[in-house]
Amino acid sequence: MDSSYYLPYIEVNPDKRFGKPCIKGTRITVADILEMLADGMTQTEIISEHPNLNALQIKAALAYASCHISKGAAA
């Protein structure tokens, strides 16, 4: 999957959340979404807890993480 899938949904701004990749228009980071999923939350539960998110944004966070891990950018 290339970056064109997630670029409309993910932004990196050095003035927001220490430059961590965030869902555009929010302060929710890609890592926040990954942690919620790792903790066992479903997509529906995440959206219920964070109504400013939608399913496409969650999928974009997963795509961003996958792309960056496969490029060796993750620690």
Secondary structure as a PSIPRED ss2 file (coil, helix, strand):
# PSIPRED VFORMAT (PSIPRED V4.0)

   1 M C   1.000  0.000  0.000
   2 D C   1.000  0.000  0.000
   3 S C   1.000  0.000  0.000
   4 S C   1.000  0.000  0.000
   5 Y C   1.000  0.000  0.000
   6 Y C   1.000  0.000  0.000
   7 L C   1.000  0.000  0.000
   8 P C   1.000  0.000  0.000
   9 Y C   1.000  0.000  0.000
  10 I E   0.000  0.000  1.000
  11 E E   0.000  0.000  1.000
  12 V C   1.000  0.000  0.000
  13 N C   1.000  0.000  0.000
  14 P C   1.000  0.000  0.000
  15 D C   1.000  0.000  0.000
  16 K C   1.000  0.000  0.000
  17 R H   0.000  1.000  0.000
  18 F H   0.000  1.000  0.000
  19 G H   0.000  1.000  0.000
  20 K C   1.000  0.000  0.000
  21 P C   1.000  0.000  0.000
  22 C E   0.000  0.000  1.000
  23 I E   0.000  0.000  1.000
  24 K C   1.000  0.000  0.000
  25 G C   1.000  0.000  0.000
  26 T C   1.000  0.000  0.000
  27 R C   1.000  0.000  0.000
  28 I C   1.000  0.000  0.000
  29 T E   0.000  0.000  1.000
  30 V H   0.000  1.000  0.000
  31 A H   0.000  1.000  0.000
  32 D H   0.000  1.000  0.000
  33 I H   0.000  1.000  0.000
  34 L H   0.000  1.000  0.000
  35 E H   0.000  1.000  0.000
  36 M H   0.000  1.000  0.000
  37 L H   0.000  1.000  0.000
  38 A H   0.000  1.000  0.000
  39 D C   1.000  0.000  0.000
  40 G C   1.000  0.000  0.000
  41 M C   1.000  0.000  0.000
  42 T C   1.000  0.000  0.000
  43 Q H   0.000  1.000  0.000
  44 T H   0.000  1.000  0.000
  45 E H   0.000  1.000  0.000
  46 I H   0.000  1.000  0.000
  47 I H   0.000  1.000  0.000
  48 S H   0.000  1.000  0.000
  49 E H   0.000  1.000  0.000
  50 H C   1.000  0.000  0.000
  51 P C   1.000  0.000  0.000
  52 N C   1.000  0.000  0.000
  53 L C   1.000  0.000  0.000
  54 N C   1.000  0.000  0.000
  55 A H   0.000  1.000  0.000
  56 L H   0.000  1.000  0.000
  57 Q H   0.000  1.000  0.000
  58 I H   0.000  1.000  0.000
  59 K H   0.000  1.000  0.000
  60 A H   0.000  1.000  0.000
  61 A H   0.000  1.000  0.000
  62 L H   0.000  1.000  0.000
  63 A H   0.000  1.000  0.000
  64 Y H   0.000  1.000  0.000
  65 A H   0.000  1.000  0.000
  66 S H   0.000  1.000  0.000
  67 C H   0.000  1.000  0.000
  68 H H   0.000  1.000  0.000
  69 I H   0.000  1.000  0.000
  70 S H   0.000  1.000  0.000
  71 K C   1.000  0.000  0.000
  72 G C   1.000  0.000  0.000
  73 A C   1.000  0.000  0.000
  74 A C   1.000  0.000  0.000
  75 A C   1.000  0.000  0.000
